[in-house]
């Protein structure tokens, strides 16, 4: 009878071979066979089988020893550390069966021959036969060995992989999951090394692993070999790409592009170094440069989408770029195991209330808020000092930290990105985390009470003391259908994806000024006229913020278009109505460099704001940057669901001047479906509704300003706050009249003001008046939707 092969090349494996070679290796085989022709590149290699592992264990008479050791651990006769050490030492001392060693050696020679090398450098990765199952997947359970050269070194690395099946973390994990230790075998994947030590590497998900938004690919990237990204030892670059537009090669739908610190890189070690790889600091130039070009980001995203389509579920992948050839490879792919298995019918909304001063900032993981007392641990050897329910603060985590991560109320790390070990495990555990803080272990201290807030967008904040916060569970399984469209008011791109599951009819108000204020922070005129700025400190600050942008105006256009794209992506193909910047002069002056370009007005609320700025020579070139960003958003990125809304437009003649300027900047009404709306917030908009209807495709009532100008009340006045009432009969008359006139002119009209968010019952008044749409804050969406449904049924 012929002997069963114990080594199989990837091209002879399929995804159904998990029992034979584990999840990682069967997946690599599937991709080599099925996806190479679709543009997914996988480095060649081979896998040892589960039978090879069992034969090694059997011929070294280790079965009984392992079983006995695990029994003694279960009965408390030995510690976890003693059990793991005993088994690992026995495996490390074992001898390879001659036939197995010969098969591995022959396969290695063949792989080297194919690469036209003598002793090919390979990566040696573990692939457990119970690994990467939907209910059993923690990151990095077994070991990986990189830059292994020569047959002898390869056999040692394979044996070390076998031993890593019995690390303390792997033993405790299998105990927790109910796997019998002798039922789990280990396959070793031997794969040609990609020269990412002189290129770059990272991790990517075909889903937003924080919000579960399923229309983006999230890519993390760092210089050198990929282990630093996987383990969270560096803060990587981050990119997000909108998947539905990837098939159109004329578009570049990169909706997020964030520069990471990339503190160090892992490279091949030299002859005098202790191991095959080592970490070295990155240069200043490397820290200031993105690892991937936009073309490479798009190519990786396309490969991720191809892999996801083939497997039929969201995927978690590792990639590498060869520094010699520039070619991009997928080196691992496995199912994403957190967001893709969450209950889609329920959504929790966390809202921070009164809180202490901000202590530190990092990347938020998850969208929760947690409070607790800090337990600062810098060395894994000290994890027995962890206190249950504490906030874990450390430099970085790896799988050895999992036992205490399970018991933490929140996790804070100095290093790492959203695909780091700390981030992946915290999501699976449902524990909020803030990673990549930089100096959390220096700023925070043991037994300090803090609040960890991941509910304010991409950035996570650690606040001093125990803050007040609210948690609301939103039931999405019983949302009524309505004729009146109920839309969302959104401003913050980094929190927009949180609400993608809401069955909204689009975004009725996207506030451009929020993106300018938070993502850009610099006055557009200060970027355009940078060389003429008088304040040296402002010049230095802008110079620092715009590194990588030789054309400082491009900084504004790039940041604005990408920020707005993240809102447009959440609602596509439903409309996003984008309101042009509506800062008051005092607010513009607060932007960096703004004081040199803004007048001082006694009443900015009714001063030089909205439409009156856009055609004025003092801001015309600044407004041109806004137009360039919108053009890029629609034409280059593909978000033609974006409609443009002009705020505070006092007269029809002013509307003509604004529309003429926008046409000069390439934004012409009707071209490629572009629609223009006008804010209905000045009484003249109601009085002259017929004339405004000739110039605009739709109206959106801004109830705050309309109330202010109808009742003659400064809405910011504390003295008059008791008189400010959007439900005043005079305001309601204005709203009803506007709806009547606009409909008579054959145009659409909605309301995007605060009134229905503050008073959901106000929706009945609007429905009775015949409003086409109501746009509200996300937290009030379901309440307003129910009120609208009730009003429509009466």
C-alpha positions in Angstrom: 0.0 0.0 0.0 1.4 3.4 -1.0 2.4 5.7 1.8 0.2 8.8 2.3 2.1 11.9 1.4 2.9 14.1 4.4 3.8 17.2 2.4 1.5 18.8 -0.2 2.2 21.8 -2.4 -0.3 24.7 -2.1 -1.6 24.2 -5.7 -2.8 20.7 -4.7 -4.9 22.0 -1.7 -8.4 23.3 -1.5 -10.3 25.1 1.3 -12.1 21.9 2.2 -8.7 20.5 3.4 -8.9 22.1 6.9 -8.6 18.7 8.6 -5.6 17.8 6.5 -3.6 21.1 6.7 -5.5 23.5 8.9 -7.3 26.7 8.0 -4.5 28.9 6.9 -2.8 26.4 4.6 -6.1 25.1 3.0 -7.0 28.8 2.3 -3.7 29.4 0.7 -4.1 26.4 -1.5 -7.6 27.5 -2.5 -6.3 31.0 -3.5 -3.4 29.5 -5.6 -5.8 27.2 -7.4 -8.8 29.5 -7.9 -7.7 33.2 -7.6 -4.4 33.5 -9.3 -6.1 33.9 -12.6 -8.3 36.7 -11.1 -5.2 38.7 -10.1 -4.7 37.5 -6.5 -1.0 36.7 -6.0 0.1 34.2 -3.4 3.8 33.3 -2.7 4.4 29.6 -3.6 4.9 27.0 -0.9 3.9 23.7 0.6 2.3 22.4 3.8 3.0 19.5 6.0 -0.1 17.5 6.9 -1.8 16.7 10.2 -0.7 13.1 9.6 2.9 14.3 9.7 2.3 15.9 13.0 0.6 12.8 14.5 3.4 10.6 13.2 6.0 12.8 14.8 4.1 12.7 18.1 3.5 8.9 17.9 7.1 7.9 16.9 8.5 10.0 19.7 6.0 8.3 22.1 4.6 11.7 23.2 0.8 10.9 23.2 0.6 9.4 26.6 2.9 12.1 28.1 0.8 14.9 26.6 -2.4 13.3 27.9 -1.0 12.7 31.3 0.4 16.3 31.5 -3.0 17.8 30.6 -4.8 15.6 33.1 -2.4 16.8 35.9 -3.0 20.4 34.8 -6.8 19.8 34.9 -6.6 18.3 38.4 -4.4 21.2 39.6 -1.3 19.2 40.3 0.8 21.4 38.1 0.5 24.9 36.8 -0.2 26.0 33.3 3.4 27.2 32.9 4.7 23.8 34.0 2.4 21.9 31.7 3.3 24.0 28.7 7.0 23.8 29.4 7.0 20.0 29.8 5.3 19.4 26.5 7.2 21.9 24.5 10.6 20.6 25.8 9.6 17.0 24.9 8.6 18.0 21.4 11.8 20.1 20.9 13.8 17.0 21.9 12.0 14.7 19.5 13.5 13.3 16.3 12.0 13.6 12.9 10.8 10.3 11.3 13.2 9.7 8.5 10.5 9.6 5.8 8.9 12.8 7.0 12.2 14.7 7.2 13.1 13.5 3.7 9.7 14.7 2.3 10.1 18.1 3.8 13.7 18.3 2.5 12.7 17.3 -1.0 9.8 19.8 -1.1 12.1 22.5 0.1 14.6 21.7 -2.7 11.8 21.8 -5.3 10.5 25.1 -4.0 14.1 26.5 -4.1 14.5 25.1 -7.7 11.3 26.8 -8.8 12.6 30.1 -7.4 16.0 29.5 -9.0 17.7 29.7 -5.6 20.0 27.3 -3.8 18.6 27.7 -0.2 15.5 29.7 -0.6 14.5 32.0 2.3 11.1 30.9 3.5 8.4 31.8 6.1 7.4 29.0 8.3 3.9 29.4 9.7 1.7 27.2 11.9 -1.8 26.2 10.8 -3.8 24.3 13.4 -6.5 21.9 12.2 -9.1 23.6 14.5 -7.9 27.1 13.7 -9.8 30.0 12.2 -13.3 28.4 12.7 -16.1 30.9 13.1 -16.4 30.2 16.9 -12.7 29.6 17.5 -10.3 32.3 16.3 -7.9 34.4 18.4 -5.1 36.1 16.6 -1.7 34.4 16.5 -2.3 31.2 18.5 0.8 29.5 17.2 4.2 30.7 16.1 5.6 32.1 12.8 9.3 32.0 11.9 10.7 34.3 9.1 13.7 34.3 6.9 14.5 30.6 7.4 17.3 29.3 5.1 18.6 25.8 4.6 17.1 22.3 5.2 18.4 22.0 8.8 17.1 25.4 9.9 13.8 24.5 8.2 13.4 21.3 10.1 14.1 23.0 13.4 11.5 25.8 12.6 8.9 23.1 11.7 9.6 21.4 15.0 9.3 24.7 16.9 6.0 25.2 15.2 4.8 21.9 16.6 6.0 22.9 20.1 4.1 26.2 19.8 0.8 24.2 19.8 1.4 23.9 23.5 2.3 27.4 24.5 0.5 28.5 27.7 -1.9 30.7 25.7 -2.8 27.9 23.2 -3.4 25.4 26.0 -5.7 27.8 27.9 -7.5 28.8 24.7 -8.3 25.1 23.8 -9.5 24.5 27.4 -11.8 27.5 27.2 -13.2 26.4 23.8 -13.6 22.7 24.8 -11.1 21.2 22.3 -9.4 18.0 23.3 -5.6 18.7 23.1 -4.9 15.5 21.2 -7.8 16.2 18.7 -6.0 19.2 17.4 -3.1 18.6 15.0 -0.7 21.1 13.5 0.2 21.7 9.8 3.2 23.7 8.9 3.1 26.1 5.9 6.4 26.7 4.2 6.1 29.7 1.9 8.6 31.6 -0.2 9.6 34.8 1.7 8.5 38.0 0.1 11.2 40.7 0.4 9.0 42.9 2.4 11.9 43.6 4.7 12.9 46.1 2.1 9.3 46.8 1.0 6.2 46.9 3.2 3.5 44.7 4.6 0.4 44.7 6.7 -3.1 43.5 7.4 -6.4 44.2 5.7 -10.1 43.4 6.2 -12.8 43.3 3.6 -15.2 44.9 6.2 -14.8 47.7 8.7 -14.0 45.6 11.7 -15.1 48.4 14.1 -18.6 49.3 12.8 -19.2 46.2 10.6 -19.8 48.5 7.6 -19.5 46.0 4.8 -18.8 48.2 1.8 -15.2 49.1 2.6 -11.8 47.5 2.6 -9.6 48.6 5.5 -5.8 48.4 4.9 -3.0 48.9 7.5 0.6 49.3 6.2 4.1 49.5 7.7 7.6 49.3 6.5 9.4 45.9 6.7 8.1 42.5 7.6 4.5 42.2 8.7 4.8 40.8 12.2 5.0 44.3 13.7 1.6 45.2 12.3 0.0 41.9 13.3 1.4 42.2 16.9 0.6 45.9 17.2 4.2 46.9 17.8 3.9 49.9 15.4 1.2 52.4 14.5 0.6 51.8 10.8 -0.7 53.9 8.0 -4.4 53.3 7.5 -6.5 53.3 4.3 -10.2 52.7 3.5 -11.5 52.0 0.1 -15.1 51.9 -1.0 -15.7 48.5 -2.6 -18.7 49.1 -4.8 -16.6 51.5 -7.0 -13.6 49.2 -7.5 -14.8 47.7 -10.8 -14.8 51.1 -12.4 -11.1 51.6 -13.1 -11.6 55.3 -13.9 -12.4 56.0 -10.2 -10.1 56.2 -7.2 -12.5 55.6 -4.2 -9.9 55.9 -1.4 -12.1 57.4 1.3 -9.5 57.4 4.1 -5.7 57.9 4.0 -4.1 58.4 7.4 -0.3 58.5 8.1 0.9 56.3 10.9 4.0 56.7 13.1 5.6 53.4 11.9 8.1 53.6 14.8 10.2 50.7 13.7 10.5 48.0 11.0 11.4 44.3 11.0 14.2 43.3 8.6 16.4 40.4 7.8 19.2 40.0 10.4 22.9 40.1 9.5 25.5 37.4 10.1 26.4 38.8 13.5 22.8 39.0 14.8 21.2 36.5 17.2 18.2 35.5 15.0 17.0 35.5 11.4 15.2 38.9 11.8 15.5 42.0 13.9 13.8 45.3 14.5 15.4 48.7 13.6 14.1 52.2 13.9 12.5 53.8 10.9 14.0 56.9 9.4 12.3 60.3 9.6 11.7 60.0 5.8 10.0 56.6 6.3 7.8 57.9 9.1 6.7 60.9 7.0 5.9 58.8 3.9 3.0 56.5 3.1 4.0 52.9 2.6 1.6 52.5 -0.2 0.9 54.6 -3.3 -2.8 55.2 -4.2 -2.5 52.7 -7.1 -1.2 50.0 -4.7 -4.0 50.7 -2.2 -6.5 50.2 -5.0 -4.8 47.1 -6.2 -4.8 45.6 -2.7 -8.5 46.5 -2.2 -9.4 44.8 -5.5 -7.6 41.6 -4.3 -9.4 41.8 -1.0 -12.8 42.2 -2.8 -12.0 39.2 -5.1 -11.1 37.0 -2.1 -14.2 38.0 -0.3 -16.4 37.3 -3.3 -14.8 33.9 -3.8 -15.3 32.8 -0.2 -18.7 34.5 0.2 -17.9 36.1 3.5 -15.8 38.9 5.0 -12.1 38.1 5.2 -9.1 39.0 7.3 -5.9 39.0 5.2 -2.2 39.7 5.5 -0.3 41.2 2.5 3.3 41.9 1.7 5.1 44.0 -1.0 8.4 42.7 -2.4 10.9 45.5 -2.2 12.9 44.1 -5.2 10.0 43.7 -7.7 7.4 45.9 -6.2 4.8 43.1 -6.5 2.0 42.8 -4.0 1.2 39.4 -2.5 -1.5 38.0 -0.2 0.3 35.8 2.4 -2.7 34.8 4.5 -6.5 34.9 4.3 -9.0 33.7 6.8 -12.7 34.5 7.7 -13.3 37.7 9.7 -14.8 36.5 12.9 -16.3 39.4 14.8 -18.5 41.9 12.9 -19.6 39.3 10.4 -21.2 37.3 13.2 -22.8 40.1 15.1 -26.6 40.6 15.5 -27.5 43.0 12.8 -30.9 43.7 14.3 -29.7 45.6 17.3 -27.5 48.6 17.6 -26.1 50.2 20.8 -25.6 53.9 21.0 -23.1 55.2 23.6 -23.2 58.9 24.4 -20.6 60.6 26.7 -21.9 63.1 29.2 -20.0 65.1 31.8 -16.4 64.0 32.0 -13.0 65.1 33.3 -10.1 66.5 31.4 -8.6 64.6 28.5 -5.5 62.7 29.4 -4.5 61.0 26.2 -5.7 60.2 22.7 -5.3 57.3 20.3 -7.2 55.2 17.7 -10.5 54.0 18.9 -11.4 50.3 18.6 -15.1 49.6 18.9 -17.7 52.2 19.7 -18.2 51.7 23.4 -17.5 53.6 26.6 -16.0 52.0 29.8 -14.8 53.2 33.1 -12.4 51.7 35.6 -9.2 51.9 37.5 -5.9 51.6 35.6 -3.7 48.5 36.0 -0.4 49.4 34.2 1.6 46.3 33.2 4.6 46.7 30.9 5.9 43.1 30.9 3.9 40.0 30.2 5.7 38.3 33.1 3.7 40.5 35.4 0.2 39.7 34.2 -0.6 37.8 37.4 -0.7 41.3 39.0 -3.8 42.3 36.9 -7.0 43.1 38.8 -10.3 41.9 37.3 -12.3 44.7 35.7 -9.4 47.1 35.6 -8.4 49.1 32.5 -5.3 47.4 31.1 -2.6 49.9 30.1 0.5 48.5 28.3 2.9 49.2 25.5 1.6 46.4 23.2 0.0 43.0 23.4 0.5 39.6 21.8 -1.4 36.3 22.4 0.3 35.8 25.8 -1.8 38.8 27.1 -5.2 37.2 26.1 -6.0 35.7 29.6 -6.0 39.2 31.2 -7.5 41.0 28.2 -10.6 38.9 28.7 -10.9 40.3 32.3 -10.3 43.9 31.4 -13.0 46.6 31.2 -10.9 48.4 28.5 -7.5 48.2 26.9 -5.0 51.1 26.2 -1.7 50.6 24.3 1.2 52.8 23.3 1.5 51.1 19.9 -0.6 49.5 17.2 -3.3 50.2 14.6 -6.8 48.9 14.0 -5.6 45.6 12.8 -3.1 45.0 15.6 -3.4 42.1 18.0 -4.8 44.3 20.7 -7.5 45.7 18.3 -8.5 42.3 16.9 -8.8 40.6 20.3 -10.6 43.5 22.0 -13.2 43.4 19.2 -13.7 39.7 19.6 -14.0 40.1 23.4 -16.3 43.1 23.1 -13.9 45.3 25.1 -13.3 48.9 24.1 -9.7 49.7 23.3 -7.6 52.7 22.4 -4.4 51.8 20.5 -1.4 53.7 19.2 -1.5 56.3 22.0 2.2 56.8 21.9 2.9 57.4 25.5 0.0 56.0 27.6 2.4 54.0 29.8 4.2 57.3 30.7 1.1 59.6 31.1 -1.2 57.2 32.9 -0.5 55.5 36.3 -1.6 52.6 38.4 -4.9 52.9 40.3 -6.0 56.0 38.4 -9.7 56.2 37.7 -10.4 56.9 34.1 -13.1 56.8 31.4 -12.2 55.2 28.1 -14.4 56.6 25.3 -14.5 55.1 21.8 -17.8 56.6 21.0 -16.6 59.9 19.5 -15.2 58.8 16.1 -11.9 57.5 14.9 -10.1 59.0 17.8 -10.5 57.5 21.2 -10.1 59.6 24.4 -9.1 58.7 27.9 -10.7 61.1 30.4 -9.7 61.7 34.0 -12.2 60.2 36.5 -15.4 58.3 36.1 -17.6 60.1 33.5 -21.3 60.1 33.0 -22.5 58.3 29.9 -25.7 56.8 28.4 -26.2 53.5 26.5 -29.3 53.1 24.3 -30.2 49.9 22.5 -31.8 50.6 19.1 -34.1 47.8 17.7 -33.8 47.7 14.0 -36.0 44.7 13.4 -39.3 46.6 13.7 -38.8 49.9 11.8 -42.0 51.0 10.1 -42.2 52.0 6.4 -43.1 55.6 5.7 -44.0 57.7 2.6 -42.1 60.7 4.1 -38.4 60.2 3.8 -36.6 60.2 7.1 -32.9 61.0 6.6 -29.9 61.7 8.8 -28.0 64.8 9.8 -24.3 63.9 9.9 -21.2 65.9 10.2 -18.4 63.7 11.6 -16.9 61.4 9.0 -15.3 59.2 11.6 -18.6 58.4 13.3 -20.7 58.1 10.1 -20.1 54.4 9.7 -21.5 53.7 13.1 -25.0 54.4 11.7 -24.8 52.4 8.4 -27.4 49.9 9.6 -30.1 52.5 10.2 -32.6 52.2 7.3 -32.4 55.9 6.5 -33.3 57.4 3.2 -30.0 59.2 2.9 -28.2 62.1 4.5 -30.3 65.2 4.5 -27.6 67.4 5.9 -23.9 66.9 5.8 -22.1 69.8 7.4 -18.9 70.7 5.5 -17.7 73.1 8.2 -17.3 70.2 10.7 -14.8 68.5 8.4 -13.0 71.8 7.9 -12.9 72.5 11.6 -11.8 69.0 12.7 -9.9 67.4 9.8 -8.3 70.4 8.2 -8.2 73.1 10.9 -6.5 75.6 8.7 -8.2 78.6 7.0 -8.3 78.0 3.2 -6.9 81.5 2.5 -4.0 80.8 4.8 -3.1 77.8 2.6 -3.5 79.7 -0.6 -1.5 82.7 0.6 0.9 80.8 2.8 3.9 82.8 1.6 2.3 86.0 2.7 1.4 85.0 6.3 2.8 87.5 8.8 2.7 85.3 11.9 5.8 83.0 12.0 4.3 80.6 14.5 1.2 80.1 12.3 3.5 79.5 9.3 5.5 76.9 11.3 2.3 75.2 12.4 0.9 75.0 8.9 4.2 73.8 7.6 4.2 70.9 10.1 0.5 70.0 9.4 0.9 69.9 5.6 4.0 67.7 5.4 3.7 65.7 2.2 1.6 68.3 0.4 4.0 70.5 -1.7 0.8 72.4 -2.9 -0.7 73.5 0.4 -4.1 74.0 -1.3 -4.1 70.3 -2.1 -4.1 69.6 1.6 -7.5 71.3 1.9 -9.0 69.6 -1.2 -7.6 66.2 -0.2 -8.7 66.2 3.4 -12.1 67.7 2.6 -13.0 65.3 -0.2 -11.9 62.2 1.7 -13.7 63.3 4.9 -17.0 64.0 3.0 -16.6 60.7 1.0 -16.9 58.7 4.3 -20.4 60.2 4.8 -21.4 59.8 1.2 -20.2 56.1 1.3 -22.5 55.3 4.3 -25.7 56.3 2.5 -24.8 55.5 -1.2 -26.8 55.2 -3.5 -29.3 57.3 -1.4 -28.6 61.1 -1.6 -26.2 63.0 0.5 -27.2 66.7 0.6 -23.9 68.6 1.3 -24.2 72.0 2.8 -21.4 74.3 1.7 -19.4 75.9 4.5 -21.5 78.0 6.9 -19.0 79.3 9.4 -19.6 82.8 10.8 -16.6 85.2 10.6 -15.7 84.6 14.2 -15.6 80.9 13.6 -13.5 81.3 10.4 -11.1 83.4 12.4 -10.7 80.6 14.9 -9.2 78.4 12.2 -5.4 78.4 12.0 -4.3 81.5 10.2 -7.9 82.8 10.1 -7.4 86.1 11.9 -5.4 87.5 9.0 -8.3 87.1 6.6 -11.5 87.6 8.7 -13.1 91.0 9.6 -14.4 91.6 13.1 -18.2 91.8 13.0 -20.5 93.0 15.8 -23.2 90.4 14.9 -21.6 87.5 12.9 -24.9 85.5 13.1 -26.4 87.8 10.4 -23.2 89.0 8.9 -20.8 87.8 6.2 -21.8 84.1 6.1 -23.1 81.6 3.7 -23.8 82.6 0.1 -22.5 86.1 0.5 -18.9 84.8 1.0 -18.7 82.5 -2.1 -18.6 85.2 -4.8 -16.9 87.9 -2.7 -13.3 88.5 -3.9 -12.1 88.2 -0.3 -13.1 84.5 -0.2 -13.7 83.6 -3.8 -10.4 81.6 -4.1 -11.1 79.9 -0.8 -14.5 78.8 -2.0 -12.8 77.5 -5.2 -11.1 74.9 -3.0 -14.5 73.8 -1.6 -15.7 73.4 -5.2 -12.6 71.4 -6.2 -13.2 69.0 -3.3 -16.8 68.5 -4.4 -15.8 67.9 -8.0 -13.2 65.3 -6.8 -15.8 63.7 -4.5 -18.3 63.3 -7.4 -16.2 62.8 -10.5 -12.9 61.1 -9.3 -14.2 59.2 -6.4 -17.6 58.4 -7.8 -20.0 59.7 -5.3 -22.6 61.2 -7.6 -25.2 60.8 -4.9 -23.9 64.1 -3.5 -26.1 67.1 -4.0 -24.9 70.6 -3.1 -26.8 72.9 -0.8 -26.3 76.7 -0.5 -26.8 78.1 3.0 -28.0 81.6 4.0 -28.8 82.7 0.5 -30.7 86.0 1.0 -31.9 86.9 -2.5 -32.5 85.3 -5.9 -29.8 87.6 -7.4 -27.3 86.3 -4.8 -28.2 82.7 -5.9 -27.4 83.6 -9.5 -23.9 84.9 -8.5 -23.2 81.8 -6.4 -24.3 79.4 -9.2 -22.2 81.2 -11.7 -19.1 80.9 -9.6 -19.7 77.2 -9.1 -20.2 76.7 -12.8 -16.8 78.4 -13.4 -15.3 75.8 -11.0 -16.8 72.8 -12.9 -20.0 72.3 -10.9 -22.9 73.0 -13.2 -26.5 72.3 -12.3 -27.8 69.2 -14.2 -24.4 68.0 -15.4 -24.0 64.3 -14.5 -27.1 64.6 -12.4 -25.8 67.3 -10.1 -28.6 69.0 -8.2 -28.5 72.2 -6.2 -30.5 72.8 -3.0 -31.0 76.0 -1.0 -31.4 76.3 2.7 -34.8 77.7 3.5 -33.8 79.7 6.7 -34.2 83.3 5.8 -37.7 84.7 5.6 -37.0 85.9 2.1 -36.6 82.3 1.1 -40.2 81.7 2.0 -41.5 85.1 0.6 -39.6 84.6 -2.7 -40.0 80.8 -2.9 -41.2 80.9 -6.5 -38.1 82.8 -7.6 -35.7 80.6 -5.7 -37.5 77.5 -7.2 -36.3 78.7 -10.7 -32.7 78.4 -9.5 -32.7 75.3 -7.3 -33.9 71.7 -7.5 -34.9 71.5 -3.8 -35.2 73.3 -0.5 -34.2 72.2 3.0 -35.7 74.2 5.9 -33.2 75.1 8.6 -35.5 75.5 11.6 -32.9 77.1 13.9 -32.1 80.1 11.7 -35.7 80.4 10.4 -36.9 80.6 14.0 -34.2 83.1 14.9 -35.1 85.4 12.0 -38.8 85.0 12.2 -39.0 85.8 15.9 -36.1 88.2 16.0 -34.2 86.2 18.6 -30.5 85.6 18.7 -30.4 81.9 19.1 -27.1 82.1 21.1 -28.6 84.5 23.6 -29.0 83.0 27.1 -31.3 85.8 28.1 -33.7 85.0 25.3 -33.5 81.2 25.3 -36.9 80.9 26.9 -38.5 82.6 23.9 -36.7 80.6 21.2 -39.3 78.0 20.1 -39.3 76.2 16.7 -42.9 75.3 17.3 -44.1 78.9 17.7 -47.2 79.5 15.5 -45.3 82.1 13.5 -42.5 79.6 12.7 -45.0 76.9 11.9 -46.8 79.3 9.5 -43.5 80.0 7.7 -42.8 76.3 7.4 -46.3 75.5 6.1 -46.2 78.4 3.6 -42.7 77.3 2.3 -43.9 73.8 1.7 -47.0 75.0 -0.1 -45.1 77.4 -2.3 -42.3 75.0 -3.1 -44.7 72.2 -4.1 -46.7 74.6 -6.2 -43.4 75.3 -8.1 -42.8 71.6 -8.6 -39.8 71.3 -6.3 -38.9 69.1 -3.3 -38.7 70.4 0.2 -37.5 68.8 3.5 -36.5 70.0 6.9 -33.0 69.4 8.3 -33.2 71.6 11.4 -33.0 70.5 15.0 -36.8 70.7 15.8 -37.8 67.1 15.1 -34.7 65.7 16.7 -35.5 67.7 19.9 -39.2 67.2 19.7 -40.0 64.0 17.7 -43.8 64.8 18.0 -43.1 67.8 15.8 -42.8 65.3 12.9 -46.6 65.2 12.9 -46.8 68.9 12.1 -44.4 68.4 9.2 -46.2 65.4 7.9 -49.6 67.1 8.1 -48.1 70.1 6.1 -46.9 67.7 3.4 -43.1 67.8 3.9 -41.2 65.5 1.5 -38.4 64.6 3.9 -37.3 65.1 7.5 -33.6 64.9 8.5 -32.7 64.1 12.1 -29.8 63.2 14.3 -29.1 59.4 14.3 -30.0 58.9 17.9 -33.5 60.3 17.3 -34.1 58.5 14.0 -36.2 55.6 15.2 -38.3 57.8 17.5 -39.0 60.3 14.6 -39.6 57.4 12.2 -42.3 56.0 14.5 -43.9 59.4 14.9 -44.0 59.9 11.1 -45.6 56.4 10.6 -48.2 57.2 13.2 -49.0 60.6 11.6 -49.3 59.0 8.1 -51.7 56.3 9.4 -54.1 58.8 10.9 
